[in-house]
Amino acid sequence: MNFDEVVHAGHSPWAPSPYAHDLEPWSIDDIPTLGTFMHREQRMLFSVVVDAEGPLTVWVYTRLSAPQEATADALSGRALMDWAEQALSDADVLVFGFAHEWALERYALNETRLESPDQAYYLKRAIEALAQYTQVLRPVPPEERFAEMMVLAERQRVETHPTEEAQASGLICIG
């Protein structure tokens, strides 16, 4: 599956590309905030992870395997919500989409699963790291946005390739 196709600028977070169809919302708070959709022939799980109330939001997407689809189809209510949270925490590949006013503007792909006994820590770190990117969504002149993106790209490069001292200290950054 080509995860670069999952999020397209200008699409809604719950139907993030021209290939998204068969939306099945599991939680709705004015808009779908958790659920699944088909991406081509692959069922995808999605959830809002940062601020569904404000104009800037962060969304997470991952594919579901056939056994995961069967499990999801058999659950409902709180059990389904808990299962979805665990499925996102356990995912090997996550796509994060950044939206402004319910329109996706950009995405980040995370293919590195951190080994941690506390899976909530993994998702929390991903959210914290990616929430920084939402700041590039505020209106700024193109030349300033380019400069900000270059600074963020350099920061991400450094964080993705941490020094031995950072690794030894237990500091883990998600790039």
Residue pairs with C-beta under 8 A, 6 or more apart in sequence:
1 39
1 42
1 63
3 93
3 95
3 109
4 109
5 17
5 19
5 39
5 40
6 16
6 17
6 39
6 44
6 61
6 95
6 97
6 107
7 16
7 17
7 61
7 95
7 97
7 104
7 106
7 107
8 16
8 17
8 18
8 104
9 103
9 104
9 105
9 106
10 103
10 104
11 17
11 18
11 20
11 103
11 104
12 31
12 99
12 102
12 103
12 104
13 31
13 46
13 48
13 57
13 59
13 97
13 99
13 102
13 104
14 23
14 25
14 31
14 32
14 35
14 37
14 46
15 21
15 23
15 37
16 46
16 59
16 61
16 97
16 104
17 39
19 39
19 40
20 37
20 38
20 39
20 44
21 37
21 38
22 37
22 38
23 32
23 35
23 36
23 37
24 35
24 36
24 37
25 32
25 33
25 34
25 35
26 34
26 35
26 36
26 80
26 81
26 84
27 33
27 34
27 35
27 81
29 52
31 52
31 102
32 46
33 47
33 48
33 52
34 46
34 47
34 48
34 81
34 84
35 45
35 46
36 43
36 44
36 45
36 46
36 64
36 72
37 43
37 44
37 46
38 44
39 63
42 63
42 64
43 63
43 64
43 69
44 61
44 62
44 63
44 64
45 61
45 62
45 63
45 64
45 68
45 72
45 84
45 87
45 88
46 59
46 60
46 61
47 59
47 60
47 84
47 85
47 88
48 57
48 58
48 59
49 58
49 59
49 60
49 96
49 123
49 126
49 127
50 56
50 57
50 58
50 127
50 130
50 131
50 134
51 57
51 58
55 100
55 101
56 98
56 99
56 100
56 134
56 137
57 98
57 99
57 100
57 102
57 134
58 96
58 97
58 98
58 99
58 127
58 130
58 131
58 133
58 134
59 96
59 97
59 98
59 99
59 104
60 88
60 94
60 95
60 96
60 97
60 126
61 94
61 95
61 96
61 97
62 87
62 88
62 91
62 93
62 94
62 95
63 93
64 72
64 87
68 87
71 83
72 80
72 83
72 84
72 87
75 83
86 119
88 94
88 123
89 119
89 120
89 122
89 123
90 119
91 113
92 111
92 113
93 109
93 110
93 111
94 109
94 110
94 126
95 107
95 108
95 109
95 110
96 107
96 108
96 109
96 110
96 126
96 130
97 104
97 106
97 107
98 104
98 105
98 106
98 107
98 108
98 130
98 133
98 134
98 137
99 105
100 137
105 137
106 133
106 136
106 137
108 130
108 133
110 126
110 174
110 175
112 174
112 175
113 122
114 121
114 122
114 125
114 172
114 174
116 122
125 172
125 173
125 174
126 174
129 159
129 173
129 174
129 175
130 174
132 152
133 152
135 148
136 145
136 148
136 149
136 152
140 148
156 175
157 175
159 173
159 174
159 175
160 173
160 175
162 171
162 172
162 173
166 173
